[in-house]
Amino acid sequence: MPLSLPDEITRYFPNYAPHVVQNLLITTEGVFEAQSTNLNKVKLKLPNIIRTEKPSKTSAHYKRLYRFFKDNEVHQADLMRCLVLCSLDLLGIDLSSPKGRHIRYLSLDGTSWALGTKKIHLLTLALVVGSVSIPIWWEELDKKGLSNFEERKRVIEGGFAIMDLDGFCLLADREYLGQAWYKYLVSKGLDFVIRLKRGIFKKHIDQQCGTKSTLFAHQSYTYRALENSANQAKYRHSGVCKQIELLGIKYTIVVFKNPNPNAEQPLLYFISTLKKKRKIIKAYPIRWTIECCFKHLKSKGFDLEGIRFRKSKKIMLMMGIVVFLYSLCIRQGLLVYATSINKKWKVFKDGIRTLAVSIFRKGLENICGMFRDLRSFLYFLKQVLHTKKLTLKYNVQ
């Protein structure tokens, strides 16, 4: 018989029967305890989570887990949305005021791996909150190659179904190219900073030369002249830029000296809807937060690559469960660091410093042991969601 579920939890799943929500929470706690998405590992944790009076076989627990994903394939997108909304609430993100001072950037990237002959590719849109990225929508592309225009559009539309993203700035790497793609982002009210491969739009840059202005002092320069100038010492920290027009829309092209002296690419190239080159250069490194997120979801956290599903809908639902747990750990890590006086730091050669133990890992370590069965897990979530409006300091100093 299902336990009595607190209103603090059920309100996020208004369209689902209590037993569905209970099985979701059993699966979620199982993934947390196993720190794996492999159901053969998760099933071993269920006896302690469910605590039935009579002994039960592990095969029965596996069937329960498998049946949960099978029965909810048709509801997968809605369950994903419920989990994301709950995750954002955990972090105190007010969706009625999405343009708060902590929420300005989005990051788009994919993580992929092989499962036998199947290629898993999770194209993910994440909300950058302070120094972390929180996935808000994703699509399993069932391939390991690059995403196409329509696949990217589906992810962006999924993000807009979660919250109003108008006015946000999207950060993306070199594979997310295309004039139609750029025009689509503009039509959605999104700014963007996207890295370019060397040589992209060279013809447009060479042909579209005009008079220099306050923002575009190098407007008359050709592609090669921009590269030569970017290599000069006086532009080392500021880069050079000019404006070009593609499909009737004006964009800023920035060429910037790579701050990493050992990098294979000595220069970095960006295209953006933003006009100020310093803002463009400063924004792009924020994209790295989604790479850290993938690392925590996979090798440093919940073993996302351990998943054994082959159907895309099941994979996407499991991603939702892992994102929820990731958000829970981020929240706890922020709370721990907010009261920590002596934080340990890792300092790199270029002077950049990061926490020796990431916010995610600190939260994960802190939560471990706080609950051992479903009843205590429900109590823990009830307490957390009851105090969700607690102001969190996202940029841990």
ROFI-568729 format. One record per residue (C-alpha): x, y, z; residue number from 1. Coordinates in steps of 0.05 Angstrom, whole numbers, plus 5000, padded with zeros to 4 digits. Example, Ala and Ser with C-alpha at 12.3 -4.5 7.8 and 13.67 -1.06 7.14 Angstrom:
<rs>
R_5246_4910_5156_1;
R_5273_4979_5143_2;
</rs>
This chain:
<rs>
R_5000_5000_5000_1;
R_5028_5069_4981_2;
R_5054_5113_5037_3;
R_5019_5179_5049_4;
R_5055_5228_5003_5;
R_5065_5299_5028_6;
R_5030_5355_4991_7;
R_5097_5389_4982_8;
R_5115_5332_4934_9;
R_5049_5313_4902_10;
R_5034_5384_4879_11;
R_5089_5377_4827_12;
R_5055_5315_4798_13;
R_4981_5335_4795_14;
R_4963_5288_4738_15;
R_4991_5224_4769_16;
R_4963_5172_4817_17;
R_4999_5165_4885_18;
R_5028_5097_4866_19;
R_5062_5127_4804_20;
R_5093_5183_4845_21;
R_5114_5132_4898_22;
R_5148_5088_4846_23;
R_5182_5149_4817_24;
R_5210_5166_4885_25;
R_5231_5094_4899_26;
R_5269_5094_4833_27;
R_5299_5162_4848_28;
R_5324_5141_4916_29;
R_5350_5076_4887_30;
R_5391_5113_4835_31;
R_5418_5158_4890_32;
R_5438_5101_4935_33;
R_5469_5061_4878_34;
R_5499_5124_4847_35;
R_5484_5090_4782_36;
R_5429_5089_4728_37;
R_5441_5014_4717_38;
R_5377_4980_4741_39;
R_5416_4917_4760_40;
R_5453_4959_4811_41;
R_5392_5000_4832_42;
R_5351_4937_4846_43;
R_5400_4917_4901_44;
R_5382_4980_4940_45;
R_5307_4970_4938_46;
R_5300_4921_4997_47;
R_5326_4975_5045_48;
R_5285_5029_5011_49;
R_5218_4994_5011_50;
R_5228_4953_5075_51;
R_5173_4902_5063_52;
R_5153_4854_5119_53;
R_5166_4793_5076_54;
R_5232_4779_5041_55;
R_5230_4794_4967_56;
R_5272_4772_4908_57;
R_5317_4820_4871_58;
R_5283_4798_4807_59;
R_5217_4826_4833_60;
R_5251_4893_4848_61;
R_5281_4894_4778_62;
R_5211_4882_4749_63;
R_5184_4940_4790_64;
R_5237_4987_4763_65;
R_5231_4963_4691_66;
R_5155_4967_4694_67;
R_5158_5039_4719_68;
R_5197_5062_4657_69;
R_5156_5019_4610_70;
R_5089_5042_4636_71;
R_5109_5116_4635_72;
R_5139_5119_4565_73;
R_5076_5154_4540_74;
R_5080_5205_4596_75;
R_5155_5214_4592_76;
R_5155_5286_4569_77;
R_5106_5308_4622_78;
R_5143_5272_4678_79;
R_5208_5305_4653_80;
R_5174_5373_4658_81;
R_5149_5358_4729_82;
R_5218_5337_4751_83;
R_5250_5399_4721_84;
R_5200_5446_4753_85;
R_5212_5413_4821_86;
R_5287_5418_4810_87;
R_5283_5493_4796_88;
R_5241_5503_4858_89;
R_5292_5465_4899_90;
R_5343_5518_4878_91;
R_5297_5576_4894_92;
R_5290_5597_4821_93;
R_5228_5639_4814_94;
R_5198_5623_4745_95;
R_5151_5683_4750_96;
R_5213_5727_4749_97;
R_5263_5689_4706_98;
R_5307_5748_4690_99;
R_5335_5755_4760_100;
R_5406_5775_4772_101;
R_5430_5703_4777_102;
R_5396_5679_4714_103;
R_5422_5707_4649_104;
R_5453_5652_4608_105;
R_5434_5587_4575_106;
R_5483_5534_4551_107;
R_5470_5485_4495_108;
R_5513_5423_4487_109;
R_5509_5348_4479_110;
R_5538_5288_4513_111;
R_5544_5222_4477_112;
R_5568_5151_4485_113;
R_5557_5082_4456_114;
R_5515_5026_4484_115;
R_5535_4967_4441_116;
R_5512_4985_4371_117;
R_5466_5041_4397_118;
R_5492_5112_4398_119;
R_5464_5154_4455_120;
R_5466_5229_4445_121;
R_5432_5274_4496_122;
R_5427_5344_4467_123;
R_5417_5388_4529_124;
R_5394_5459_4543_125;
R_5417_5483_4611_126;
R_5402_5544_4653_127;
R_5466_5576_4680_128;
R_5455_5596_4752_129;
R_5516_5628_4783_130;
R_5573_5578_4774_131;
R_5530_5518_4756_132;
R_5488_5494_4697_133;
R_5419_5462_4710_134;
R_5391_5423_4651_135;
R_5319_5445_4635_136;
R_5307_5404_4572_137;
R_5340_5350_4531_138;
R_5328_5305_4471_139;
R_5358_5236_4459_140;
R_5380_5238_4386_141;
R_5395_5164_4378_142;
R_5461_5180_4343_143;
R_5531_5201_4360_144;
R_5541_5254_4306_145;
R_5523_5327_4305_146;
R_5453_5352_4317_147;
R_5413_5384_4260_148;
R_5371_5447_4258_149;
R_5305_5412_4274_150;
R_5333_5374_4333_151;
R_5361_5438_4363_152;
R_5294_5473_4353_153;
R_5258_5418_4391_154;
R_5305_5428_4450_155;
R_5296_5504_4450_156;
R_5220_5496_4445_157;
R_5223_5448_4504_158;
R_5260_5500_4544_159;
R_5209_5553_4529_160;
R_5154_5504_4552_161;
R_5189_5504_4620_162;
R_5199_5579_4627_163;
R_5200_5645_4589_164;
R_5271_5649_4560_165;
R_5261_5713_4521_166;
R_5321_5758_4530_167;
R_5369_5704_4554_168;
R_5437_5693_4521_169;
R_5452_5624_4493_170;
R_5524_5599_4495_171;
R_5545_5543_4448_172;
R_5607_5512_4417_173;
R_5631_5506_4345_174;
R_5585_5451_4321_175;
R_5522_5493_4330_176;
R_5527_5530_4265_177;
R_5480_5553_4210_178;
R_5450_5618_4186_179;
R_5379_5591_4192_180;
R_5395_5569_4263_181;
R_5420_5639_4282_182;
R_5358_5671_4252_183;
R_5313_5623_4290_184;
R_5347_5641_4356_185;
R_5336_5715_4341_186;
R_5262_5701_4325_187;
R_5255_5669_4394_188;
R_5282_5732_4428_189;
R_5348_5699_4447_190;
R_5416_5731_4444_191;
R_5474_5684_4433_192;
R_5549_5676_4435_193;
R_5572_5617_4392_194;
R_5643_5597_4377_195;
R_5663_5590_4304_196;
R_5712_5546_4267_197;
R_5768_5582_4233_198;
R_5749_5605_4163_199;
R_5674_5605_4174_200;
R_5642_5668_4142_201;
R_5710_5689_4113_202;
R_5676_5709_4048_203;
R_5623_5750_4083_204;
R_5676_5785_4126_205;
R_5719_5801_4066_206;
R_5662_5828_4025_207;
R_5625_5867_4079_208;
R_5673_5923_4094_209;
R_5648_5991_4118_210;
R_5667_6051_4159_211;
R_5695_6042_4229_212;
R_5652_6063_4288_213;
R_5658_6067_4364_214;
R_5639_5993_4372_215;
R_5669_5968_4307_216;
R_5737_6000_4299_217;
R_5758_5945_4251_218;
R_5697_5947_4206_219;
R_5739_5958_4144_220;
R_5785_5898_4158_221;
R_5787_5833_4119_222;
R_5788_5765_4153_223;
R_5864_5761_4150_224;
R_5871_5832_4176_225;
R_5827_5815_4236_226;
R_5871_5755_4251_227;
R_5935_5796_4246_228;
R_5907_5849_4292_229;
R_5882_5798_4343_230;
R_5953_5772_4348_231;
R_5980_5840_4367_232;
R_5997_5851_4440_233;
R_5951_5911_4448_234;
R_5890_5869_4430_235;
R_5910_5809_4472_236;
R_5855_5820_4524_237;
R_5803_5857_4483_238;
R_5804_5822_4415_239;
R_5780_5854_4350_240;
R_5711_5853_4318_241;
R_5668_5875_4260_242;
R_5595_5870_4241_243;
R_5567_5827_4184_244;
R_5498_5814_4158_245;
R_5469_5744_4147_246;
R_5398_5733_4120_247;
R_5381_5805_4136_248;
R_5405_5805_4208_249;
R_5469_5838_4234_250;
R_5517_5799_4278_251;
R_5583_5814_4312_252;
R_5645_5773_4292_253;
R_5700_5772_4345_254;
R_5771_5746_4337_255;
R_5808_5737_4403_256;
R_5877_5713_4423_257;
R_5869_5646_4459_258;
R_5890_5658_4532_259;
R_5916_5587_4535_260;
R_5987_5590_4505_261;
R_5988_5514_4495_262;
R_5922_5510_4458_263;
R_5921_5480_4388_264;
R_5881_5539_4363_265;
R_5919_5605_4375_266;
R_5858_5647_4360_267;
R_5785_5641_4380_268;
R_5728_5662_4335_269;
R_5657_5681_4357_270;
R_5592_5703_4326_271;
R_5541_5739_4370_272;
R_5480_5782_4371_273;
R_5514_5823_4425_274;
R_5552_5884_4402_275;
R_5605_5895_4455_276;
R_5665_5849_4443_277;
R_5687_5848_4516_278;
R_5619_5823_4537_279;
R_5622_5769_4484_280;
R_5692_5747_4505_281;
R_5672_5747_4578_282;
R_5608_5707_4566_283;
R_5635_5648_4527_284;
R_5676_5614_4583_285;
R_5612_5608_4623_286;
R_5593_5553_4574_287;
R_5642_5508_4611_288;
R_5592_5500_4667_289;
R_5551_5451_4625_290;
R_5613_5408_4614_291;
R_5621_5405_4690_292;
R_5548_5386_4695_293;
R_5557_5328_4647_294;
R_5617_5304_4686_295;
R_5577_5303_4750_296;
R_5519_5267_4718_297;
R_5566_5215_4691_298;
R_5634_5195_4719_299;
R_5633_5239_4781_300;
R_5562_5228_4803_301;
R_5506_5182_4780_302;
R_5539_5141_4725_303;
R_5492_5164_4670_304;
R_5532_5123_4620_305;
R_5514_5061_4660_306;
R_5443_5064_4632_307;
R_5422_5002_4594_308;
R_5359_5027_4561_309;
R_5356_5029_4485_310;
R_5291_5067_4477_311;
R_5299_5142_4475_312;
R_5238_5158_4518_313;
R_5264_5115_4575_314;
R_5333_5146_4570_315;
R_5303_5216_4573_316;
R_5261_5199_4634_317;
R_5322_5171_4670_318;
R_5359_5235_4653_319;
R_5302_5273_4687_320;
R_5312_5232_4751_321;
R_5387_5244_4750_322;
R_5377_5319_4738_323;
R_5331_5322_4798_324;
R_5384_5288_4842_325;
R_5437_5333_4813_326;
R_5396_5395_4832_327;
R_5385_5367_4902_328;
R_5460_5359_4911_329;
R_5475_5429_4883_330;
R_5425_5458_4933_331;
R_5457_5422_4991_332;
R_5527_5440_4968_333;
R_5509_5513_4965_334;
R_5480_5511_5035_335;
R_5543_5477_5062_336;
R_5590_5528_5030_337;
R_5546_5586_5051_338;
R_5564_5571_5124_339;
R_5635_5547_5111_340;
R_5691_5593_5134_341;
R_5753_5557_5110_342;
R_5742_5534_5039_343;
R_5797_5496_5003_344;
R_5816_5520_4934_345;
R_5852_5492_4874_346;
R_5895_5544_4838_347;
R_5916_5534_4765_348;
R_5976_5561_4728_349;
R_5936_5615_4694_350;
R_5914_5642_4762_351;
R_5843_5614_4758_352;
R_5820_5582_4822_353;
R_5763_5533_4835_354;
R_5737_5499_4896_355;
R_5778_5437_4913_356;
R_5712_5400_4923_357;
R_5658_5422_4875_358;
R_5590_5447_4898_359;
R_5559_5383_4871_360;
R_5608_5335_4905_361;
R_5603_5373_4971_362;
R_5527_5368_4968_363;
R_5529_5294_4949_364;
R_5576_5278_5007_365;
R_5533_5318_5055_366;
R_5467_5285_5035_367;
R_5494_5213_5038_368;
R_5466_5182_5101_369;
R_5409_5232_5111_370;
R_5358_5180_5090_371;
R_5358_5104_5085_372;
R_5288_5085_5064_373;
R_5228_5114_5027_374;
R_5196_5142_5090_375;
R_5258_5181_5110_376;
R_5269_5202_5038_377;
R_5198_5231_5036_378;
R_5210_5267_5101_379;
R_5276_5296_5074_380;
R_5243_5321_5010_381;
R_5185_5350_5049_382;
R_5232_5391_5092_383;
R_5274_5413_5032_384;
R_5213_5434_4991_385;
R_5182_5468_5051_386;
R_5243_5514_5056_387;
R_5255_5520_4980_388;
R_5250_5596_4981_389;
R_5313_5601_5022_390;
R_5360_5650_4988_391;
R_5420_5613_4961_392;
R_5488_5644_4944_393;
R_5505_5615_4877_394;
R_5573_5646_4867_395;
R_5611_5615_4924_396;
R_5670_5660_4942_397;
</rs>
